[in-house]
């Protein structure tokens, strides 16, 4: 019956109240009668608590009109939400016990709504049960409504992202403690995982140590491959800090002088691509403009086919969220948007390289939240 502790630092009440009001207004603008928010990052954004999704229904009902929001949850889970300032937020707590029908409770709260939007991550168990209960009520996804709010970070969110960026920079600064010949990627990854927590994160969300040919796989994890002298190694790491906001930063290392003669020239192209993309970030530029800025130097140097992913992704309470920095996305960037800029060159069977910083759009340009050197770091062991 035990559950992981749900108590975490939350934004101030005024910020949460403003977010709920913006969500209500956004729902109304989208001709949606109510949002049903499942546990997860959307719930944390609105009430300061992520909660947990289990077989028993928990959902925040956010009506588009003047009615108060309601947090519907099992009575046995209520202590986990004790820190949520429901009274100050005007959120009514509606608890239920085993044997009662929580979906009917939600239906009664909605009062015959014609259209609702549910969290993108609400599990099918609850979505289908709500569909059965609500009958002809149209259901849509809440993501398109909420992402318009979450893409634009406020000052407190940007401060948290700065803290996360500095914390992961400190881990990269220590890479020479662990990355050396004779150790496996898994050995190095275990040390990095511990350091991520030591440097201020709640836990490590991901640790990629791609040595030699493994570096040519962008989403490689760690393996039992033994790192060799002369290897180029891609290290992509990140995780959440207590406020819930995430870090994500990639640097590429060489264990001793690289064995392949083309590493220096190829890596210089990657540096230019990453620098060009960051420089292009400003209000009014489109997401696809930034992607194009990264691709031009790589393509002109003959490596276009080896850049096999988008240039970046938004970041905040989720590691991957809107906006996505890629071709075909004509979204105009606005002040407060935060995302990665991470071009890469991946030569299958040989080696790969990636440089990644988190950046924030400012009123007149861009602020990088990671400040480690972009040069290929040669670790002389």
PALUM-644699 format. One record per atom (N, C-alpha, C, O): x, y negated, z. Coordinates in steps of 0.001 Angstrom, whole numbers, plus 500000, padded with zeros to 6 digits. Example, Ala and Ser with C-alpha at 12.3 -4.5 7.8 and 13.67 -1.06 7.14 Angstrom:
<recs>
513190505690507800 512300504500507800 513200503300507800 514236503319508465 512850502250507080 513670501060507140 512900499970507870 513409498862508039 
</recs>
This chain:
<recs>
500816501215500000 500000500000500000 500848498737500000 500318497648499777 502142498849500242 502978497658500379 503128496952499037 503127497587497983 503255495645499093 503466494833497907 504684493954498134 504992493571499263 505384493637497025 506504492712497097 506004491367497597 504895490949497266 506821490690498394 506443489377498918 506153488405497788 506887488350496802 505078487635497937 504682486679496921 505078485260497273 504822484342496495 505698485056498427 505979483702498905 507208483140498194 508305483684498323 507027482071497457 508092481463496676 507926479957496708 506822479471496952 509011479185496465 508872477732496432 507878477309495361 507847477892494278 507075476309495653 506050475845494712 506178474347494509 506711473646495368 505687473844493366 505659472392493159 504751471727494184 503990472403494877 504831470401494280 503984469684495225 502531469749494780 502230470006493614 501631469509495738 500198469644495490 499739468724494367 498934469123493526 500246467493494350 499813466543493314 500144467071491920 499344466930490995 501326467679491768 501707468222490461 500802469385490067 500375469483488917 500513470264491024 499642471398490729 498230470931490387 497609471442489455 497731469967491139 496386469463490858 496332468851489457 495360469042488726 497373468122489097 497407467517487761 497443468593486680 496819468434485632 498168469689486922 498224470770485935 496856471422485765 496434471699484643 496168471666486871 494832472265486783 493890471350486006 493120471816485166 493952470058486285 493083469114485573 493408469072484086 492506468971483255 494698469150483745 495066469167482330 494590470454481667 494182470446480505 494643471569482414 494164472840481866 492659472783481613 492179473285480597 491912472169482539 490465472023482357 490164471177481116 489284471503480319 490911470091480976 490690469211479827 491068469899478518 490389469742477504 492159470664478554 492598471375477350 491585472435476944 491345472642475755 490986473109477931 489958474107477630 488758473436476967 488214473944475987 488355472297477507 487221471586476930 487516471150475493 486656471250474618 488722470671475263 489114470229473922 489075471388472939 488801471198471754 489354472600473440 489352473798472589 487974474458472526 487852475595472070 486942473754472980 485573474289472977 485489475630473704 484825476564473256 486177475692474826 486223476903475648 485626476578477004 485999475582477625 484705477407477469 483996477115478712 484844477349479950 484648476691480972 485793478290479867 486622478585481042 487852479366480624 487860480070479615 488883479220481428 490097480031481303 490099481065482419 489746480755483557 490494482284482099 490697483323483105 492184483636483134 492724484223482196 492845483237484224 494299483296484317 494718484482485184 494414484533486376 495410485418484577 495894486592485290 497176486268486040 497829485268485741 497553487111487024 498851486922487681 499993486888486671 499968487590485660 500978486071486959 502114485899486062 502530484449486010 502186483663486892 503269484095484978 503837482750484912 502771481673484723 502935480563485230 501675481972484003 500608480969483864 499978480664485213 499701479506485526 499750481704486015 499169481486487339 500128480686488209 499709479782488932 501415481017488139 502388480258488929 502429478805488495 502570477914489334 502309478554487220 502312477187486717 501162476380487297 501319475194487586 500007477016487471 498807476290487894 498628476199489398 498137475185489895 499020477251490149 498785477211491599 500060477420492416 500009477417493645 501213477603491744 502466477747492472 502755479152492949 503720479359493686 501955480120492556 502125481496492993 501823482432491832 500752482368491228 502791483311491526 502619484204490382 501733485395490706 501028485900489832 501764485846491950 500986487018492323 501492488270491641 502628488318491169 500645489280491591 500998490538490949 499758491141490314 498652491020490838 499960491795489172 498848492405488453 498780493887488794 499722494637488540 497663494298489368 497480495678489780 496175496204489210 495542495551488380 495775497385489658 494534497953489141 493292497214489652 492212497325489073 493458496466490732 492371495634491243 492471494243490611 493561493680490514 491347493696490186 491334492428489461 491697491246490350 491131491061491427 492658490446489873 492920489112490401 492914488158489210 493600488395488216 492141487083489312 492134486108488227 491715484740488755 490878484633489651 492309483706488184 491920482331488479 490943481882487397 491280481868486214 489751481523487803 488731481030486869 488823479509486839 488563478843487841 489194478967485681 489346477516485519 488279477033484550 488434477191483339 487198476448485056 486121475985484171 486513474703483456 487297473905483970 485961474516482268 486267473312481496 485551472090482048 486008470967481834 484455472275482742 483676471144483227 484070470689484616 485235470777485006 483090470203485357 483350469634486670 483395470676487785 483833470371488894 482952471896487508 482929472930488544 484337473215489053 485313473084488314 484432473602490314 485731473889490918 486288475207490415 485530476141490154 487608475297490273 488221476587489955 488010477568491103 487775477168492243 488098478852490788 487945479887491809 489009480954491610 489255481397490488 489631481360492694 490595482452492657 489879483710493136 489557483844494317 489638484621492211 488976485884492519 490053486932492768 490891487181491901 490035487541493942 491092488497494264 490621489480495330 489686489193496077 491274490649495399 490932491613496439 491266491049497816 492277490368497989 490426491333498773 490658490799500111 492000491264500667 492657490520501395 492415492486500331 493669492980500884 494880492279500281 495973492362500842 494714491583499141 495814490825498537 495841489375499008 496811488664498749 494801488928499690 494694487521500070 495865487008500900 496278485865500703 496432487815501842 497571487284502607 498752486874501739 499522485994502125 498906487497500573 500002487124499685 499853485747499075 500809485200498525 498654485184499170 498387483852498616 498207482817499723 497659481740499487 498667483142500928 498460482260502075 499120480898501887 498657479905502447 500197480842501105 500893479577500917 500284478708499821 500693477560499645 499329479231499095 498698478439498040 497774477402498688 496887477778499454 497957476119498405 497138475068499048 495768474959498394 495453473951497762 494964475988498547 493687476049497833 492766474890498177 492117474331497293 492701474523499456 491814473426499849 492217472128499158 491380471418498601 493521471831499203 494002470589498590 493829470607497075 493646469558496456 493887471796496478 493740471910495037 492279471999494610 491975471926493419 491386472153495560 489980472306495215 489673473650494603 488748473771493799 490446474676494975 490254476029494451 489517476861495498 489972476978496637 488393477432495115 487632478282496022 488180479705495985 488453480237494909 488340480314497138 488793481704497236 487571482612497274 486726482488498161 487478483522496315 486403484504496265 487018485897496375 487594486404495412 486894486507497537 487501487819497739 486456488920497602 485258488701497786 486942490093497279 486065491258497150 486780492472497746 487999492462497922 486020493501498049 486582494723498636 486228495906497747 485319495841496920 486971496986497942 486714498191497162 485251498607497297 484687498610498391 484658498953496173 483247499302496142 482396498193495568 481288498448495095 482897496942495598 482218495820494961 482715495670493528 483789496165493186 481943494995492699 482285494829491280 482872493435491058 482126492457491011 484217493326490919 484817491996490751 484476491358489411 484459490132489299 484203492172488392 483895491632487070 482527490947487079 482332489924486424 481601491514487817 480306490871487970 480459489555488746 479773488573488466 481368489557489721 481632488335490483 482138487232489558 481731486077489676 483029487598488638 483526486620487661 482389486165486754 482252484975486470 481571487122486300 480466486776485423 479493485800486064 479015484870485414 479202486013487334 478304485101488053 478935483716488154 478246482701488056 480251483687488351 480941482394488444 480900481652487111 480798480426487085 480979482389486009 480988481763484692 479606481261484285 479501480341483473 478567481839484826 477215481341484578 476797481336483124 476261480342482633 477037482438482430 476597482538481039 477440481758480055 476919481233479071 478719481675480303 479620480958479395 479555481556477992 479434482771477835 479637480703476978 479603481177475601 480955481607475081 481049482490474229 482016480978475598 483365481302475117 484352481146476260 484365480117476936 485173482155476481 486224482090477491 487553482439476846 487601483009475756 488624482092477529 489971482453477068 490694483132478218 490742482614479333 491255484298477931 491950485074478954 493452484992478732 493913484787477609 494208485151479805 495669485144479721 496159486136478678 495620487235478552 497171485747477942 497759486637476950 498228487947477578 498223488991476926 498633487887478846 499207489052479506 498212489796480398 498612490713481115 496942489431480374 495964490183481162 495894491608480623 495794491811479413 495946492593481516 496018493986481080 494679494424480497 493628493895480860 494730495388479597 493535495848478900 492476496372479865 491281496217479616 492905496991480963 491965497488481965 490963496409482360 489764496671482451 491460495194482596 490593494106483030 489900493416481849 488736493031481955 490606493260480734 490005492608479570 488771493381479108 487725492786478848 488894494707479006 487773495505478513 486630495546479517 485461495544479129 486959495584480810 485894495570481816 485154494237481798 483933494203481949 485882493144481614 485228491835481508 484355491767480261 483264491197480294 484830492343479168 484047492343477933 482718493073478150 481666492608477712 482779494216478828 481553494962479091 480583494151479961 479371494169479743 481143493439480954 480297492696481887 479719491441481261 478562491097481505 480523490751480449 480109489441479933 479279489523478666 478771488505478195 479133490702478112 478237490891476975 478618490088475755 479655490349475145 477800489112475382 477999488356474142 478993487211474273 479233486489473305 479569487035475447 480532485945475620 481752486180474729 482370487243474786 482094485197473916 483273485306473049 484539485220473887 484646484383474784 485496486090473589 486774486061474298 487889485695473331 487941486193472206 488783484813473784 489955484417473015 491162484438473943 491039484727475133 492318484134473392 493541484082474195 493737482681474771 493487481677474106 494186482641476018 494452481353476667 495815480788476282 496064479599476476 496698481620475740 498045481156475411 498089479910474556 498805478968474897 497345479862473446 497385478666472606 496949477392473335 497357476294472957 496126477531474373 495693476362475152 496767475973476159 497133474802476257 497272476949476909 498218476654477986 499608476292477475 500326475522478114 499991476847476320 501343476544475855 501507475070475522 502616474539475591 500417474404475161 500500472978474891 500871472205476158 501476471135476077 500514472738477316 500868472112478582 502278472522479002 503085471678479391 502569473811478923 503832474327479463 505040473958478619 506158473946479134 504855473658477344 505994473290476498 506649471998476943 507853471815476762 505874471109477519 506380469786477892 506700469770479378 505804469632480210 507967469909479706 508388470003481108 508383468630481765 508747467625481154 507956468612483039 508029467371483796 509395467262484471 510235468151484333 509609466174485196 510927465913485771 511353467007486740 512523467387486763 510419467520487540 510766468568488500 511150469854487781 512073470551488204 510454470167486709 510790471372485951 512166471249485305 512945472203485310 512463470085484753 513777469885484130 514876469963485177 515947470509484914 514619469421486365 515607469520487448 515865470976487809 517007471366488053 514808471778487843 514983473200488148 515776473900487047 516619474750487333 515509473547485797 516271474143484691 517737473722484746 518617474516484414 518013472483485160 519408472058485344 520094472916486408 521227473360486223 519394473145487525 519946473978488594 520244475378488078 521301475940488365 519311475939487318 519510477272486763 520691477288485795 521494478221485798 520789476244484965 521897476174484018 523244476094484702 524198476748484281 523330475298485750 524589475187486487 524948476506487162 526119476881487223 523926477215487673 524181478481488352 524739479521487385 525675480243487728 524174479607486178 524680480611485236 526029480183484679 526849481038484342 526282478875484572 527617478411484176 528674478898485164 529776479271484763 528340478895486446 529304479345487449 529624480831487286 530738481265487579 528660481597486825 528928483018486574 529864483164485381 530828483927485443 529595482447484304 530496482510483139 531911482070483516 532887482611482996 532025481101484407 533350480623484810 534162481705485510 535387481609485578 533497482731486030 534170483801486771 534442485045485908 534888486065486434 534183484977484606 534245486177483767 535612486850483808 535711488070483675 536657486061483991 537999486640484062 538204487585485241 539152488370485251 537307487513486249 537408488436487383 537062489865486991 537513490814487633 536261490024485938 535689491339485656 536002491892484271 536113493106484094 536143491012483295 536253491460481905 537710491731481555 538495490807481344 538057493010481496 539440493392481203 539493494794480600 538538495559480731 540591495136479948 540714496454479313 540602497583480340 541023497449481489 540026498690479891 539938499871480736 538654499972481527 538370501025482099 537873498915481578 536584498939482276 535462499153481261 535578498741480106 534393499788481688 533259499957480794 532384498708480815 532448497896481738 531568498578479776 530599497489479755 529689497561480981 529337496536481564 529314498777481362 528436498940482522 529108498471483803 528459497874484662 530412498738483939 531152498264485117 531118496740485186 530824496154486228 531427496112484051 531439494650484002 530035494106484259 529867493123484981 529031494750483667 527654494308483848 527208494356485296 526475493479485751 527649495385486030 527276495494487444 527863494343488250 527201493802489136 529095493968487948 529713492838488648 529011491522488311 528799490675489178 528658491369487034 527954490152486624 526601490073487309 526199489003487766 525897491190487387 524587491220488029 524674490734489472 523846489940489917 525679491214490198 525856490781491582 526181489288491653 525682488576492525 527023488821490724 527416487409490743 526254486479490412 526184485368490938 525341486922489545 524180486105489213 523385485789490476 522918484665490657 523234486783491343 522538486557492612 523395485698493540 522882484784494186 524679485981493609 525584485208494470 525558483718494115 525691482864494992 525388483417492850 525458482021492397 524107481312492410 523987480209491875 523077481933493018 521855481190493258 520595481681492590 519550481044492727 520648482805491861 519449483356491249 518759484336492189 519375484867493114 517484484567491942 516741485572492692 517195486964492298 517364487835493151 517391487171491003 517900488432490481 518406488184489065 518195487112488498 519061489167488510 519474489104487109 518340489636486255 517894490767486448 517872488836485315 516801489286484439 517355490108483284 516705491044482819 518538489769482822 519181490526481740 520683490287481792 521145489209482167 521434491311481411 522891491229481315 523300491996480060 523171493218479990 523790491260479083 524301491863477855 525817491738477856 526356490637477963 526498492860477738 527953492886477568 528210493714476322 528253494943476381 528381493032475185 528557493716473908 529995493628473445 530418492603472910 530744494692473647 532165494675473301 532395495322471941 531714496276471564 533387494773471202 533730495348469911 532513495462469012 531775494489468859 532280496641468404 531140496794467492 529789496605468169 528812496284467492 529702496795469478 528427496585470177 528001495121470171 526818494816470318 528962494219470002 528639492801469947 527865492412468705 527302491320468637 527834493307467714 527091493039466486 525610493367466626 524844493183465680 525197493853467800 523786494112468093 523307493031469046 523667493062470223 522495492060468576 522143490904469413 521504491262470742 521736490573471735 520701492327470788 520030492704472025 520628493966472645 519937494725473324 521911494175472403 522614495233473116 522515494967474621 522421493819475055 522538496028475394 522482495904476851 523899496089477387 524751495227477168 524164497157478061 525503497586478433 525587499076478125 524563499746477993 526794499586478011 526971501002477714 528202501513478440 528845500782479193 528517502767478206 529718503361478791 530957503146477922 532011503721478196 530841502332476889 532015502056476063 533096501391476907 532819500458477661 534316501872476777 535454501295477494 535987500108476700 536295500222475513 536088498981477368 536582497758476729 538065497904476432 538841498356477274 538443497517475232 539826497667474778 540465496299474588 539783495304474345 541790496270474705 542521495040474430 542301494651472966 542386495493472071 542021493384472737 541743492899471396 540272492835471054 539903492316470000 539411493362471943 537973493314471705 537435491885471784 537879491086472607 536480491583470920 535628490410471074 534377490875471821 533787491899471474 533975490120472845 532881490562473724 531844489445473846 532172488317474214 530594489772473532 529477488850473688 528850489080475063 528471490203475395 528740488015475861 528134488102477192 526956487139477260 527133485920477256 525749487702477321 524500486939477353 523805487288478661 523449488445478883 523607486291479534 523126486558480890 522132485497481340 522137484371480844 521273485878482297 520333484904482848 519400485529483858 519381486743484059 518627484664484485 517663485107485483 516987483912486122 517353482770485845 516002484161486979 515262483081487618 515916482604488911 516509483399489641 515809481312489192 516174480770490500 514909480788491371 513826481061490853 515013480508492664 513829480618493534 512617479815493073 511485480232493317 512819478686492420 511691477885491933 510978478548490760 509931478069490324 511534479646490242 510894480392489171 511413480091487783 511073480801486837 512233479051487631 512726478669486312 514004479437485990 514789479773486877 514193479706484694 515199480673484256 516429480037483629 516380478944483064 517519480755483748 518734480442483008 518866481422481854 518245482484481856 519681481057480866 519967481932479724 521134481306478989 520989480243478386 522277481945479030 523454481372478377 524349482485477845 524569483501478504 524858482267476640 525761483227476009 527094482561475706 527150481440475201 528149483266476020 529490482903475597 530179484140475039 529842485268475398 531144483916474159 531881485004473533 533327484944473991 533947483880474014 533849486103474355 535186486216474935 536043487155474092 535531487996473353 537328486995474218 538268487962473642 539137488487474779 539648487715475590 539297489788474828 540130490413475860 541544490525475287 541880491487474597 542353489524475592 543634489406474910 543407488850473511 542273488527473156 544442488733472727 544305488201471376 543474489146470518 543718490352470516 542481488606469781 541613489461468962 542426490274467958 543387489776467370 542026491529467771 542753492398466857 542438492092465392 543252492361464509 541236491520465134 540845491254463753 541307489867463330 541106488892464055 541914489782462179 542522488533461723 541503487458461399 541835486272461391 540262487853461130 539264486873460703 538479486247461856 537597485422461619 538783486623463087 537984486163464217 538034484641464359 536990484004464502 539215484061464321 539343482623464576 538554481803463566 537814480897463948 538706482112462273 538026481327461246 536512481522461311 535753480564461166 536079482752461527 534641483021461597 534034482345462812 532950481767462734 534725482416463922 534199481804465141 534121480283465003 533217479662465562 535038479686464280 535008478238464055 533734477840463299 533160476783463559 533300478687462369 532044478436461652 530871478448462635 529990477590462573 530869479423463534 529795479531464520 529763478301465433 528691477784465747 530934477840465853 530989476631466673 530365475438465956 529600474672466541 530708475299464684 530167474182463914 528649474295463799 527946473288463883 528140475503463610 526703475701463488 525982475344464776 524944474683464746 526519475771465893 525871475479467169 525917473989467464 524939473417467946 527041473365467179 527188471923467401 526220471150466502 525595470190466955 526088471549465250 525200470857464318 523739470965464768 522979470002464664 523356472141465267 521975472337465697 521656471495466923 520592470881466988 522558471458467891 522321470657469094 522257469179468725 521409468449469239 523134468738467853 523158467339467438 521864466932466748 521459465772466819 521215467878466082 519988467584465345 518770467448466247 517722466991465791 518881467834467517 517736467796468420 517417466354468805 518282465621469285 516169465960468590 515690464619468961 514170464627468829 513615465470468124 513498463704469494 512046463626469325 511682463386467859 512295462557467186 510692464111467380 510244463948466001 510846464942465040 510239465253464015 512043465457465350 512591466527464524 511722467765464717 511133467954465781 511643468601463696 510829469803463818 511678470971464290 512905470955464186 511002471980464810 511712473188465229 512465473810464066 513581474302464234 511854473789462878 512536474379461728 513726473534461271 514651474064460655 513719472235461560 514881471394461253 516102471862462041 517212471908461510 515892472208463307 517010472642464143 517521473990463668 518728474229463632 516608474861463310 517009476164462769 517824475991461490 518842476657461302 517376475099460618 518089474867459366 519476474288459619 520436474651458940 519583473388460597 520883472780460897 521894473833461317 523079473717461005 521435474861462022 522341475936462428 522711476835461258 523832477340461194 521774477040460327 522011477997459243 522894477459458124 523607478220457469 522847476162457908 523598475617456771 525088475939456856 525623476493455895 525793475626457952 527233475937457985 527513477440457861 528483477846457221 526664478251458473 526884479695458428 526673480225457015 527438481068456544 525650479738456349 525371480192454980 526442479711454017 526905480465453160 526834478440454163 527864477899453253 529195478626453390 529970478693452436 529460479172454574 530706479917454783 530591481375454350 531553482135454460 529411481767453855 529247483120453354 528766484130454368 528820485334454117 528285483653455539 527855484583456587 526338484560456814 525856485055457832 525590483988455871 524153483848456067 523450485148456389 522546485169457225 523845486235455744 523172487521455966 523472488097457347 522824489053457773 524455487520458053 524837488039459366 524223487242460525 524480487532461694 523419486249460189 522680485485461204 521249485995461124 520483485553460268 520879486919462005 519690487745461794 518554487462462774 517642488280462896 518582486340463467 517497486009464384 517240484506464352 518002483746463754 516162484091465003 515849482672465089 516954481948465865 517753482574466562 516980480645465734 518023479857466398 517753479676467884 518694479472468651 516497479744468311 516251479543469735 514824479827470152 513944480081469330 514627479775471454 513326480010472069 513154479059473241 514130478656473874 511908478703473525 511637477904474711 511966478681475972 512093479905475955 512102477940477070 512430478565478350 511805477751479474 511644476536479360 511462478419480539 510862477763481703 510569478815482746 511491479459483247 509305479005483084 508917480071483997 509061481440483339 509154482454484030 509081481474482016 509434482678481252 510753482426480541 511068481292480178 511518483491480345 512771483354479597 512483483027478142 513190482224477533 511456483638477583 511045483363476204 509634482798476229 508696483475476650 509485481568475783 508179480928475676 508260479892474570 509319479718473966 507157479199474292 507157478128473289 508052476973473749 508179476728474948 508676476259472793 508599476401471345 509669477360470811 510732477514471413 509377477998469683 510339478884469039 511029478130467911 510379477559467035 512351478138467949 513157477352467011 513507478245465839 514485478991465873 512678478155464787 512847479077463669 512244478484462405 511437477556462457 512651479039461268 512094478622459999 510599478844459961 510096479840460481 509886477912459342 508448478017459232 507691477388460381 506466477280460321 508395476965461441 507733476307462566 507920474801462413 508996474268462685 506856474119461972 506960472676461737 506576471840462949 506342470637462830 506510472480464123 506207471759465359 507185470604465555 508399470796465500 506655469413465782 507504468252466059 507957468286467515 507132468416468420 509247468173467742 509782468203469106 509390466935469853 509309465847469282 509149467114471156 508777465990472006 509639465978473256 510190467004473654 509748464816473868 510505464684475109 509982465689476141 508775465828476335 510902466376476788 510543467347477806 510528468790477328 510456469706478147 510595469011476035 510658470384475551 512046470951475812 513054470282475582 512090472195476295 513354472849476643 513455474162475883 512492474926475813 514633474421475312 514793475643474523 516271475958474352 517142475129474617 516528477180473902 517903477599473640 518306477208472224 517469477082471331 519607477021472043 520206476885470719 521308477931470668 522341477777471319 521092479009469889 521972480167469992 522218480878468663 521833482036468506 522853480204467711 523194480908466477 524213482019466745 524970481969467714 524210483008465875 525151484113466011 525567484641464659 524873484448463661 526700485306464635 527198485988463441 527510487426463866 528291487656464789 526886488392463174 526975489793463599 527405490657462424 526650490845461471 528614491178462498 529168492013461438 529107493469461886 529925493933462681 528116494169461353 527821495522461787 529049496429461700 529745496473460686 529293497158462812 530409498089462868 531743497448463199 532744498147463358 531772496095463307 533038495409463584 532945494637464895 533441495096465924 532312493469464861 532190492633466050 531135491567465790 530723491338464653 530709490926466867 529741489848466753 530101488706467674 530981488832468525 529410487580467496 529663486405468349 528389485572468412 527634485492467444 528166484960469559 527019484069469745 527413483001470756 528166483260471694 526886481784470546 527056480678471490 525658480173471817 524886479844470915 525329480110473109 523980479700473500 524008478706474652 524615478945475696 523337477589474429 523074476609475473 521572476381475566 520859476508474571 521093476045476756 519741475533476930 519811474017476826 520673473380477432 518892473445476048 518866471998475862 517460471479476170 516481472224476118 517385470190476491 516111469525476729 516043468298475827 517011467546475714 514903468104475192 514703466914474371 514495465717475296 513633465746476174 515278464679475098 515161463460475886 514427462391475073 514015462639473940 514267461208475657 513543460136474976 514222459726473676 513558459296472734 515545459858473624 516260459417472426 517250460441471899 518112460090471094 517155461700472326 518098462693471830 517985464005472564 516919464618472601 519088464435473151 519143465774473724 520077465796474919 521062465058474962 519767466644475887 520637466917477030 520898468414477072 519957469208477095 522169468806477081 522529470218477218 522613470565478698 523226469839479480 521997471673479072 521984472079480473 523065473099480805 523229473479481965 523802473541479790 524966474405480014 526199473657479549 526192473012478501 527254473750480338 528424472916480072 529739473675480080 530794473071480272 529701474985479875 530930475747479724 531512475501478339 530770475168477415 532822475656478173 533431475439476855 532817476337475789 532382477453476073 532787475833474560 532239476603473440 533311477360472678 532996478189471824 534547477093472970 535620477802472286 535600479287472629 535085479679473677 536157480108471752 536352481520472077 537302481585473266 538441481127473188 536828482151474354 537632482218475579 538494483475475540 537979484592475569 539789483286475474 540723484425475445 541175484706476865 541823483879477507 540823485878477336 541198486302478699 542466487121478612 542443488263478155 543555486555479041 544850487262479013 544980488108480247 545140487590481352 544912489390480068 544977490329481209 546294491112481172 546540491948482042 
</recs>
